Amino acid sequence: MGAYDPAYVATHLPRLKDRIHRYFRAEVLGIERLPEGPFVAVGNHSGAALMPDCFVWLGAYYAARPARPLLTLCHDAIFDAYPTAVGRWVARFGAIRAHPAIAAEALARGYAVQAYPGGDADACRSWRRRHEIVFAGRTGYVELARAAGVPIVPVASLGGHGGLLILHDGVDWARALGLHRSLRLGALPLSLSLPWGLWLGPLPGYLPLPRHTSVEVLDPIDVRGDTAQVDAAVRAALQASIDRRRAGRWARRAALFQSGAPRPGAL
């Protein structure tokens, strides 16, 4: 948390946000639903190591809500496996290790915290499951929010998984090789991307295709009650948002096809 640099964010994020949002033809909906105090934002995320939907969301958040920093829980690999300069750079933007004690301290200090419970099982889900919420049974985010006395804000992303093609998530392969214990890797994906082509394992980075990426902030969810029920409510809200926006896209495409109008890039 000591690495977060608000002056650096204020200086560099606006330009970075504009570039990312133009490239992915991004839209972010529902920011007005965010509560005033600390909260745990819980999202699905896509795109393997790159996670374009995360960058779209964080750019929009800091453009609209600079008074309350949103610290993002990240896999240890960001800080340990990548070059040190990469870890320092993302930390200045608010990346912190995904450890319960660190997250709890951030909330106690008044920060908001962004969690992606599905981790690599979610980010590396196969193409055929690209519109599914995959949390892999992880519910620690509910206990984190309950212990801190803050609400959960679901943040649903759509489109980010189109930046590459993941043929197989490799969850079974990672477990068979013991990678879930030795490296905390829950997936060993087989993917097709630029410029690497066919690749097995975590990508070192890649050039994502400029797919339209949409993020929606949903109504806060009260964390009182059974953990399984709260988790089910969060996942249901995220899935409903994705399904609704997918249906809206197909309806707009059908209307454009029937009218004979050119297909806009945002569709």
Secondary structure, 3 states (H helix, E strand, C coil): CCCCCHHHHHHHHHHHHHHHHHHCCCEEECHHHCCCCCCEEEECCCCCCCCHHHHHHHHHHHHHCCCCCEEEEECHHHHHCCCHHHHHHHHHCCEEECCHHHHHHHHHCCCEEEECCCHHHHHCCCHHHCCCCCCCCCCHHHHHHHHHCCCEEEEEEECHHHHCEEEECCHHHHHHCCHHHHCCCCCCCEEEEECCEEEECCCCCCECCCCCCEEEECCCECCCCCHHHHHHHHHHHHHHHHHHHHHHHHHHHHHHHHHCCCCCCCC
